[in-house]
Amino acid sequence: MIANIIIDTIEGSEPIISLPLSAIVTGSDNLKYVYVIKNVENNVGIAQKQKVEISSSPASDGVIILNGLSKGDLVITKGSNGVKENQKVSLIKGEI
């Protein structure tokens, strides 16, 4: 499953990005990562590992991302532990 990062804010508030815990991968360096899909063509893209900083306070439905993602990023949210760097991935219609 893939999440498309959309940031909506109330005037004067900071944007919040929340992802399910299943999107977070802990690297051998103990840092936190997600897989962002780049170079999408014909619903096929390349998974690239992106370092993220997460909040120590959990969100009601996952974790809050403090740094590392931008509006419009496509993030793998399910099965990310089985993904490898630079692996080709298919986007399934209806999951974005």
SELO-754097 format. One record per atom (N, C-alpha, C, O): residue in three letters; z, x, y. Coordinates in steps of 0.05 Angstrom, whole numbers, padded with zeros to 5 digits, always signed. Layout:
ALAZXY;...
//
This chain:
MET+00000+00017-00023;MET+00000+00000+00000;MET+00000+00018+00025;MET+00010+00040+00024;ILE-00012+00008+00046;ILE-00015+00024+00070;ILE-00005+00008+00094;ILE-00008-00016+00096;ALA+00008+00022+00113;ALA+00017+00009+00137;ALA+00001+00021+00160;ALA-00003+00045+00162;ASN-00008+00003+00178;ASN-00021+00012+00202;ASN-00001+00011+00224;ASN+00011-00010+00230;ILE+00005+00034+00237;ILE+00026+00035+00257;ILE+00017+00021+00283;ILE-00002+00030+00296;ILE+00031+00000+00290;ILE+00027-00015+00314;ILE+00053-00015+00329;ILE+00074-00022+00318;ILE+00052-00007+00354;ILE+00077-00004+00370;ILE+00077-00025+00392;ILE+00061-00024+00411;ASP+00095-00045+00390;ASP+00099-00065+00411;ASP+00126-00060+00422;ASP+00145-00055+00408;THR+00128-00062+00448;THR+00154-00058+00461;THR+00160-00080+00481;THR+00142-00092+00492;ILE+00186-00083+00486;ILE+00194-00100+00507;ILE+00197-00082+00532;ILE+00206-00060+00529;GLU+00188-00091+00555;GLU+00188-00075+00578;GLU+00216-00061+00582;GLU+00236-00075+00581;GLY+00215-00035+00585;GLY+00240-00020+00590;GLY+00253-00011+00564;GLY+00273+00004+00565;SER+00243-00018+00541;SER+00255-00009+00516;SER+00238+00012+00503;SER+00214+00015+00509;GLU+00250+00027+00485;GLU+00236+00048+00471;GLU+00222+00036+00447;GLU+00233+00018+00434;PRO+00198+00046+00440;PRO+00184+00036+00416;PRO+00199+00044+00391;PRO+00211+00066+00390;ILE+00198+00027+00371;ILE+00211+00033+00345;ILE+00191+00031+00323;ILE+00176+00011+00321;ILE+00189+00052+00306;ILE+00172+00051+00283;ILE+00190+00050+00258;ILE+00208+00067+00255;SER+00187+00030+00241;SER+00203+00027+00217;SER+00184+00027+00193;SER+00163+00013+00194;LEU+00191+00042+00173;LEU+00175+00043+00148;LEU+00194+00038+00124;LEU+00218+00043+00126;PRO+00183+00027+00102;PRO+00199+00024+00078;PRO+00207+00052+00068;PRO+00192+00071+00071;LEU+00230+00054+00055;LEU+00240+00079+00044;LEU+00220+00091+00024;LEU+00218+00115+00021;SER+00204+00074+00011;SER+00184+00084-00009;SER+00162+00100+00004;SER+00148+00114-00010;ALA+00159+00099+00031;ALA+00139+00115+00044;ALA+00148+00144+00049;ALA+00131+00161+00054;ILE+00174+00149+00047;ILE+00185+00175+00054;ILE+00185+00193+00029;ILE+00194+00185+00008;VAL+00175+00218+00033;VAL+00175+00238+00012;VAL+00192+00261+00022;VAL+00189+00270+00044;THR+00210+00271+00005;THR+00226+00295+00012;THR+00212+00319+00000;THR+00209+00321-00024;GLY+00205+00338+00017;GLY+00192+00362+00008;GLY+00211+00383-00004;GLY+00235+00379-00003;SER+00199+00403-00016;SER+00215+00424-00029;SER+00232+00439-00007;SER+00252+00452-00014;ASP+00224+00437+00018;ASP+00239+00449+00040;ASP+00261+00430+00051;ASP+00274+00436+00071;ASN+00265+00407+00037;ASN+00284+00387+00044;ASN+00278+00371+00069;ASN+00295+00356+00079;LEU+00254+00375+00080;LEU+00245+00360+00103;LEU+00233+00333+00094;LEU+00225+00331+00071;LYS+00231+00314+00112;LYS+00220+00288+00105;LYS+00190+00286+00114;LYS+00183+00296+00136;TYR+00174+00274+00097;TYR+00145+00272+00102;TYR+00136+00244+00095;TYR+00149+00229+00080;VAL+00113+00236+00106;VAL+00098+00213+00098;VAL+00069+00222+00094;VAL+00061+00243+00104;TYR+00053+00207+00079;TYR+00025+00213+00077;TYR+00009+00195+00096;TYR+00011+00170+00094;VAL-00005+00207+00114;VAL-00022+00193+00134;VAL-00051+00196+00124;VAL-00059+00217+00115;ILE-00066+00174+00126;ILE-00093+00175+00116;ILE-00112+00181+00140;ILE-00111+00167+00160;LYS-00128+00202+00137;LYS-00146+00211+00158;LYS-00175+00209+00148;LYS-00180+00205+00124;ASN-00193+00210+00167;ASN-00222+00211+00162;ASN-00231+00188+00144;ASN-00245+00192+00124;VAL-00223+00163+00152;VAL-00230+00140+00136;VAL-00259+00132+00140;VAL-00268+00128+00163;GLU-00275+00131+00118;GLU-00302+00122+00118;GLU-00307+00105+00094;GLU-00301+00113+00072;ASN-00318+00081+00098;ASN-00324+00063+00076;ASN-00299+00058+00059;ASN-00300+00057+00034;ASN-00276+00054+00072;ASN-00250+00048+00059;ASN-00240+00071+00041;ASN-00224+00066+00023;VAL-00249+00095+00046;VAL-00239+00119+00031;VAL-00231+00139+00052;VAL-00245+00144+00072;GLY-00207+00151+00048;GLY-00197+00171+00067;GLY-00183+00194+00052;GLY-00183+00195+00028;ILE-00172+00212+00067;ILE-00159+00236+00057;ILE-00129+00234+00064;ILE-00122+00230+00087;ALA-00112+00237+00044;ALA-00083+00236+00049;ALA-00073+00263+00059;ALA-00078+00283+00046;GLN-00060+00263+00082;GLN-00049+00288+00093;GLN-00019+00284+00098;GLN-00010+00264+00109;LYS-00004+00304+00089;LYS+00025+00303+00092;LYS+00032+00308+00121;LYS+00023+00327+00133;GLN+00049+00290+00131;GLN+00058+00291+00159;GLN+00088+00292+00160;GLN+00101+00274+00150;LYS+00099+00313+00173;LYS+00128+00315+00176;LYS+00138+00294+00195;LYS+00126+00289+00216;VAL+00160+00281+00188;VAL+00172+00260+00205;VAL+00202+00266+00208;VAL+00214+00278+00190;GLU+00212+00256+00229;GLU+00241+00257+00233;GLU+00251+00228+00231;GLU+00241+00210+00245;ILE+00271+00223+00213;ILE+00281+00196+00210;ILE+00309+00194+00221;ILE+00324+00213+00222;SER+00316+00169+00228;SER+00342+00164+00239;SER+00363+00164+00216;SER+00356+00157+00194;SER+00387+00172+00223;SER+00408+00171+00203;SER+00419+00143+00199;SER+00433+00137+00180;SER+00412+00125+00218;SER+00419+00097+00216;SER+00397+00082+00203;SER+00374+00082+00213;PRO+00402+00068+00180;PRO+00380+00054+00166;PRO+00371+00029+00182;PRO+00387+00017+00196;ALA+00346+00022+00179;ALA+00335-00003+00190;ALA+00340-00024+00169;ALA+00346-00018+00146;SER+00338-00049+00176;SER+00344-00071+00158;SER+00324-00071+00134;SER+00331-00080+00112;ASP+00300-00061+00139;ASP+00279-00061+00118;ASP+00269-00034+00111;ASP+00247-00032+00100;GLY+00283-00013+00117;GLY+00274+00014+00111;GLY+00287+00035+00129;GLY+00311+00035+00132;VAL+00271+00053+00140;VAL+00281+00075+00157;VAL+00266+00074+00183;VAL+00243+00066+00185;ILE+00280+00084+00204;ILE+00268+00086+00230;ILE+00257+00114+00234;ILE+00271+00134+00229;ILE+00232+00115+00242;ILE+00218+00141+00247;ILE+00223+00148+00277;ILE+00215+00134+00295;LEU+00235+00171+00281;LEU+00240+00181+00308;LEU+00217+00197+00320;LEU+00211+00196+00344;ASN+00204+00213+00303;ASN+00182+00231+00311;ASN+00163+00235+00288;ASN+00171+00233+00265;GLY+00138+00240+00295;GLY+00118+00248+00275;GLY+00095+00229+00270;GLY+00076+00236+00258;LEU+00098+00204+00280;LEU+00076+00185+00277;LEU+00067+00174+00304;LEU+00082+00175+00324;SER+00042+00165+00305;SER+00031+00154+00329;SER+00019+00127+00324;SER+00013+00120+00301;LYS+00015+00112+00345;LYS+00002+00086+00343;LYS-00025+00089+00329;LYS-00041+00107+00336;GLY-00031+00072+00310;GLY-00056+00072+00296;GLY-00056+00089+00271;GLY-00075+00087+00255;ASP-00035+00105+00266;ASP-00034+00120+00241;ASP-00034+00102+00217;ASP-00020+00081+00217;LEU-00048+00109+00196;LEU-00047+00094+00171;LEU-00029+00110+00152;LEU-00034+00133+00145;VAL-00008+00097+00143;VAL+00013+00110+00127;VAL+00014+00097+00099;VAL+00014+00073+00097;ILE+00014+00114+00078;ILE+00018+00103+00051;ILE+00047+00095+00048;ILE+00065+00112+00052;THR+00051+00070+00040;THR+00079+00060+00039;THR+00088+00055+00010;THR+00112+00050+00006;LYS+00070+00056-00009;LYS+00078+00051-00037;LYS+00064+00071-00054;LYS+00039+00075-00052;GLY+00079+00084-00072;GLY+00066+00103-00090;GLY+00062+00131-00078;GLY+00048+00147-00089;SER+00075+00136-00055;SER+00071+00161-00041;SER+00081+00186-00057;SER+00071+00208-00052;ASN+00100+00182-00075;ASN+00109+00205-00091;ASN+00088+00215-00110;ASN+00090+00237-00120;GLY+00068+00199-00116;GLY+00046+00207-00134;GLY+00022+00218-00120;GLY+00002+00225-00132;VAL+00023+00219-00093;VAL+00000+00228-00077;VAL+00002+00259-00073;VAL+00024+00270-00070;LYS-00021+00271-00072;LYS-00022+00300-00067;LYS-00036+00305-00040;LYS-00053+00289-00032;GLU-00030+00327-00028;GLU-00042+00335-00002;GLU-00073+00337-00006;GLU-00082+00348-00026;ASN-00088+00325+00013;ASN-00117+00325+00014;ASN-00130+00309-00009;ASN-00154+00312-00014;GLN-00115+00292-00022;GLN-00125+00275-00043;GLN-00142+00252-00030;GLN-00134+00241-00009;LYS-00164+00245-00042;LYS-00179+00222-00033;LYS-00164+00197-00041;LYS-00154+00195-00064;VAL-00163+00178-00023;VAL-00149+00152-00028;VAL-00167+00130-00019;VAL-00182+00132+00001;SER-00166+00107-00034;SER-00181+00084-00026;SER-00163+00064-00013;SER-00141+00059-00021;LEU-00174+00051+00009;LEU-00160+00030+00022;LEU-00169+00004+00009;LEU-00193-00001+00006;ILE-00150-00012+00000;ILE-00156-00037-00013;ILE-00155-00059+00008;ILE-00134-00062+00022;LYS-00176-00074+00010;LYS-00177-00096+00030;LYS-00153-00114+00028;LYS-00145-00122+00006;GLY-00141-00120+00051;GLY-00118-00138+00051;GLY-00092-00123+00051;GLY-00071-00136+00054;GLU-00092-00097+00048;GLU-00067-00082+00047;GLU-00062-00066+00072;GLU-00043-00050+00074;ILE-00079-00070+00092;ILE-00074-00055+00118;ILE-00061-00074+00137;ILE-00056-00067+00160;
//
